[in-house]
C-alpha cells in the first residue's frame, strides 16, 4: 500500500494536509469522536476500533500535525471499496475539508479502477452526490447482516 500525503496549495497554506500514514493517526482523538460523538459507532470498543484501523486504508486530516478529521476505506484494492467512519472534528468544519477528504480518497492511486464504491450515510448525501454516489442501483441484490450494537470480544 502506498503512503500518500496529499497537499493542496489552498489547504496547505492554511496548515492542513491529508495522509494515509497510520503512524500519524491520533487514535485517542479518533476513538473519542467515534465512541462519543458519532451516530454510527457510538459505544464502539477501543480494541474493535484499533483492529478496524489496522485492517483498513486510513486517511487522516491534519492541521499543523494535529488530527482534524479521519476516514477509513475497507478495500481489496482491486474491485471494491467501502468508505466509512468519515468525520471532520467540529473545530475544523465549514472549511471544505470533508470534500477534500472524499476527493483524495477517490483519487488515491491504490484505488484507481475499482468496479464498485459504497458507503452508508444518514446525513451527508449532498457531499457524496458531488462525487457520483447515488442510491443503490439494484438494492434488491444487496443483503446484509445488521448488528447495530457492537459487543466487546
C-alpha positions as CSV (number, residue, x, y, z in Angstrom):
1,X,0.0,0.0,0.0
2,X,1.3,3.4,-1.0
3,X,1.5,6.0,1.8
4,X,0.3,9.3,0.3
5,X,0.5,12.7,1.7
6,X,-1.9,14.9,-0.2
7,X,-1.2,18.6,-0.1
8,X,-3.4,21.1,-1.8
9,X,-1.9,24.6,-2.0
10,X,-5.1,26.2,-0.8
11,X,-5.3,23.9,2.2
12,X,-1.5,23.7,2.8
13,X,-1.3,27.5,3.1
14,X,-3.8,27.2,5.9
15,X,-1.8,24.4,7.7
16,X,-3.8,21.3,6.5
17,X,-2.6,18.0,5.0
18,X,-4.1,14.6,4.4
19,X,-2.0,11.4,4.8
20,X,-2.5,7.7,4.7
21,X,0.4,7.2,7.1
22,X,-1.2,5.3,10.1
23,X,1.7,6.4,12.3
24,X,0.4,9.9,12.2
25,X,-3.1,8.9,13.4
26,X,-4.1,10.1,16.9
27,X,-6.2,7.0,17.8
28,X,-7.3,8.7,21.1
29,X,-8.9,11.5,19.2
30,X,-10.5,9.2,16.6
31,X,-11.8,6.9,19.3
32,X,-13.2,9.7,21.3
33,X,-15.1,11.1,18.4
34,X,-16.4,7.8,17.1
35,X,-17.3,6.5,20.6
36,X,-18.9,9.6,21.9
37,X,-20.0,11.9,19.1
38,X,-20.8,9.8,16.0
39,X,-24.2,8.3,15.4
40,X,-22.8,5.2,13.7
41,X,-20.2,4.0,16.1
42,X,-21.3,5.2,19.5
43,X,-20.1,2.8,22.1
44,X,-17.5,1.0,19.9
45,X,-15.0,-0.8,22.0
46,X,-11.5,0.7,21.6
47,X,-10.0,-2.7,20.7
48,X,-12.5,-3.1,17.9
49,X,-11.6,0.3,16.5
50,X,-7.9,-0.5,16.7
51,X,-8.5,-3.7,14.7
52,X,-10.6,-1.8,12.2
53,X,-7.8,0.8,11.7
54,X,-5.2,-1.9,11.4
55,X,-7.1,-3.7,8.6
56,X,-8.2,-0.6,6.7
57,X,-6.7,2.1,4.5
58,X,-6.9,5.2,6.7
59,X,-6.9,8.8,5.7
60,X,-6.2,11.4,8.3
61,X,-6.7,15.1,8.0
62,X,-4.2,17.1,10.0
63,X,-4.0,20.8,11.0
64,X,-0.4,21.7,12.0
65,X,0.1,18.0,12.7
66,X,-3.0,17.7,14.9
67,X,-5.8,15.3,14.0
68,X,-8.6,17.3,12.4
69,X,-10.5,14.5,10.5
70,X,-10.5,10.9,9.5
71,X,-11.9,8.3,7.1
72,X,-11.4,4.5,6.7
73,X,-11.6,2.6,3.4
74,X,-12.2,-1.1,3.5
75,X,-11.0,-2.4,0.2
76,X,-9.4,-5.2,-1.8
77,X,-7.5,-2.5,-3.8
78,X,-8.7,-4.2,-7.0
79,X,-12.5,-4.2,-7.3
80,X,-14.3,-2.8,-4.3
81,X,-14.1,-0.1,-1.6
82,X,-16.4,0.8,1.3
83,X,-15.9,4.3,2.8
84,X,-16.7,4.6,6.5
85,X,-16.0,6.4,9.7
86,X,-15.8,9.8,7.9
87,X,-15.6,12.8,10.1
88,X,-14.2,16.3,10.5
89,X,-13.9,17.5,14.1
90,X,-16.2,20.3,15.0
91,X,-13.5,23.0,15.3
92,X,-12.5,22.3,11.6
93,X,-15.9,22.1,9.9
94,X,-17.0,24.6,7.3
95,X,-13.7,24.7,5.6
96,X,-14.5,22.2,2.8
97,X,-12.2,19.6,4.4
98,X,-14.8,16.7,4.0
99,X,-15.0,17.5,0.3
100,X,-11.2,17.5,0.0
101,X,-11.0,14.2,2.0
102,X,-13.5,12.4,-0.2
103,X,-11.8,13.7,-3.4
104,X,-8.4,12.5,-2.0
105,X,-9.9,9.0,-1.3
106,X,-11.4,8.7,-4.7
107,X,-8.2,9.8,-6.5
108,X,-5.8,7.6,-4.4
109,X,-3.5,5.6,-6.7
110,X,-4.2,2.3,-5.0
111,X,-7.9,2.8,-5.5
112,X,-7.9,3.5,-9.2
113,X,-10.1,1.4,-11.5
114,X,-12.4,-0.1,-8.8
115,X,-15.6,-1.5,-10.1
116,X,-17.7,-0.5,-7.1
117,X,-17.6,2.0,-4.3
118,X,-20.1,2.0,-1.5
119,X,-20.9,3.9,1.8
120,X,-23.7,4.5,4.1
121,X,-24.8,7.9,5.4
122,X,-27.7,9.3,7.3
123,X,-26.9,13.0,6.7
124,X,-24.2,13.6,4.1
125,X,-25.9,12.8,0.8
126,X,-25.1,16.2,-0.7
127,X,-21.4,15.7,0.0
128,X,-21.2,12.2,-1.6
129,X,-23.6,13.1,-4.6
130,X,-20.8,15.5,-5.7
131,X,-18.6,12.6,-6.4
132,X,-21.1,10.4,-8.2
133,X,-22.5,8.4,-5.3
134,X,-26.2,7.7,-5.6
135,X,-28.7,5.3,-4.1
136,X,-28.1,1.6,-4.9
137,X,-28.8,0.8,-8.5
138,X,-30.1,-2.6,-7.6
139,X,-31.0,-2.6,-3.9
140,X,-32.7,-6.0,-4.3
141,X,-29.3,-7.5,-5.0
142,X,-27.8,-6.3,-1.7
143,X,-28.1,-8.2,1.6
144,X,-26.7,-7.7,5.0
145,X,-26.5,-8.9,8.5
146,X,-27.1,-5.9,10.6
147,X,-25.8,-5.9,14.2
148,X,-26.1,-2.3,15.5
149,X,-24.7,-3.0,18.9
150,X,-21.1,-3.8,18.9
151,X,-20.1,-6.2,21.7
152,X,-16.6,-6.4,23.1
153,X,-14.7,-9.6,22.3
